[in-house]
């Protein structure tokens, strides 16, 4: 699986199909998991390759079956996530409900997050970048990068 680095912008067609950046396409058939993110105030689609999806599932499995908070989280993730495969030319067909909630209509901004990626409405992403730069600078200092 390739790493997800960089930023790319692609159009969305009338069937809600969007081309995945060529550098990010796996050589073999892979099922990605797509979910609306963040949970409290969804703004974009988070796309997890199988390895990263498994990390999330393992963390949930390690929690108690009787923990009501974990059950709420599992329900939310279960109902708002969708498994997607690329078609033979490298496109996802975005589910209507997820696309609408993320504000994705005509264009999509792909943003690499190393072992996963995000799909944003370009205008929403532009608003987020200034805040991200400030938070990233502070966090880099805090974790001594």
C-alpha positions as CSV (number, residue, x, y, z in Angstrom):
1,X,0.0,0.0,0.0
2,X,1.4,3.4,-0.9
3,X,1.9,6.2,1.6
4,X,-0.5,9.1,1.3
5,X,1.5,12.3,0.9
6,X,0.6,15.5,-0.8
7,X,-2.6,17.4,-1.8
8,X,-4.6,16.8,-5.0
9,X,-7.8,18.2,-6.4
10,X,-10.2,16.3,-8.7
11,X,-13.6,16.9,-10.1
12,X,-16.7,14.9,-9.1
13,X,-18.9,13.7,-11.9
14,X,-22.7,13.6,-11.9
15,X,-22.7,10.0,-10.5
16,X,-20.5,11.2,-7.6
17,X,-17.5,9.4,-8.9
18,X,-14.2,10.9,-8.1
19,X,-10.7,10.0,-9.3
20,X,-8.2,8.9,-6.6
21,X,-4.7,10.4,-7.1
22,X,-2.7,8.0,-9.3
23,X,0.2,7.9,-6.7
24,X,-2.2,6.7,-4.1
25,X,-3.8,3.8,-6.0
26,X,-2.9,0.4,-4.8
27,X,-1.6,-2.1,-7.4
28,X,-4.0,-4.8,-6.1
29,X,-7.7,-4.7,-5.4
30,X,-8.2,-3.1,-1.9
31,X,-11.3,-2.2,0.1
32,X,-11.0,1.2,1.7
33,X,-13.3,2.2,4.6
34,X,-14.8,5.7,4.3
35,X,-16.4,7.5,7.2
36,X,-17.7,11.0,7.9
37,X,-15.2,12.7,10.3
38,X,-14.8,14.1,12.9
39,X,-17.6,12.5,14.8
40,X,-18.7,15.6,16.8
41,X,-18.9,17.9,13.8
42,X,-18.4,16.1,10.5
43,X,-16.5,18.2,7.9
44,X,-14.8,15.7,5.6
45,X,-14.5,12.0,4.6
46,X,-11.8,10.0,6.3
47,X,-10.5,7.2,4.1
48,X,-8.8,4.3,5.8
49,X,-6.9,1.5,3.9
50,X,-7.4,-2.0,5.4
51,X,-4.3,-1.8,7.7
52,X,-5.4,1.4,9.3
53,X,-9.1,0.3,9.5
54,X,-7.8,-2.8,11.4
55,X,-6.0,-0.6,13.9
56,X,-9.2,1.2,14.7
57,X,-11.2,-2.1,15.0
58,X,-8.5,-3.6,17.3
59,X,-8.7,-0.6,19.6
60,X,-12.5,-1.0,19.8
61,X,-12.2,-4.8,20.3
62,X,-9.9,-4.2,23.3
63,X,-12.7,-2.4,25.1
64,X,-15.4,-4.0,27.2
65,X,-18.6,-5.2,25.5
66,X,-20.6,-3.8,28.4
67,X,-19.1,-0.2,28.1
68,X,-22.0,1.9,26.9
69,X,-19.7,4.7,25.6
70,X,-17.8,2.2,23.4
71,X,-21.1,0.8,22.2
72,X,-22.2,4.3,21.1
73,X,-19.0,4.8,19.3
74,X,-19.2,1.4,17.5
75,X,-22.8,2.2,16.5
76,X,-21.8,5.6,15.1
77,X,-18.8,4.2,13.2
78,X,-20.9,1.2,12.0
79,X,-23.7,3.2,10.6
80,X,-21.6,6.0,9.1
81,X,-18.8,4.0,7.5
82,X,-18.9,2.5,4.0
83,X,-16.5,0.0,2.4
84,X,-15.5,1.2,-1.1
85,X,-13.3,-0.3,-3.8
86,X,-11.8,1.6,-6.7
87,X,-13.3,0.9,-10.1
88,X,-10.9,-0.2,-12.9
89,X,-9.9,3.3,-13.8
90,X,-9.2,4.4,-10.2
91,X,-12.4,6.1,-9.0
92,X,-14.6,5.9,-5.9
93,X,-18.3,6.3,-6.2
94,X,-19.1,8.5,-3.1
95,X,-22.3,7.5,-1.3
96,X,-24.9,10.3,-1.6
97,X,-25.4,10.7,2.1
98,X,-21.7,10.9,2.9
99,X,-21.0,13.3,0.0
100,X,-23.8,15.6,1.0
101,X,-22.8,15.7,4.7
102,X,-19.1,16.5,3.7
103,X,-20.3,19.2,1.2
104,X,-18.8,17.3,-1.8
105,X,-20.6,18.4,-5.0
106,X,-18.3,19.4,-7.9
107,X,-14.7,19.1,-6.7
108,X,-12.8,17.1,-4.0
109,X,-9.6,18.1,-2.3
110,X,-7.6,15.0,-1.3
111,X,-5.2,15.5,1.6
112,X,-2.6,12.9,2.6
113,X,-2.3,11.9,6.2
114,X,0.6,9.4,5.8
115,X,-1.2,6.1,6.5
116,X,-4.7,7.4,5.5
117,X,-6.2,10.3,3.6
118,X,-9.1,12.8,3.7
119,X,-11.5,14.0,1.1
120,X,-12.7,17.6,1.6
121,X,-14.8,20.2,-0.1
122,X,-12.1,22.6,-1.4
123,X,-13.7,25.6,0.3
124,X,-13.9,23.9,3.6
125,X,-10.4,22.7,3.3
126,X,-9.1,26.2,2.6
127,X,-10.7,27.4,5.8
128,X,-9.1,24.6,7.8
129,X,-5.5,25.1,6.5
130,X,-4.8,28.3,8.6
131,X,-6.0,26.7,11.8
132,X,-4.0,23.5,11.0
133,X,-0.7,25.4,10.4
134,X,-0.9,27.0,13.9
135,X,-1.9,23.8,15.6
136,X,0.8,21.8,13.7
137,X,3.5,24.3,14.7
138,X,2.5,24.1,18.4
139,X,2.2,20.3,18.3
140,X,5.6,19.9,16.6
141,X,7.1,21.8,19.4
142,X,5.2,19.9,22.1
143,X,6.3,16.5,20.8
144,X,9.8,17.7,20.0
145,X,9.9,16.8,16.4
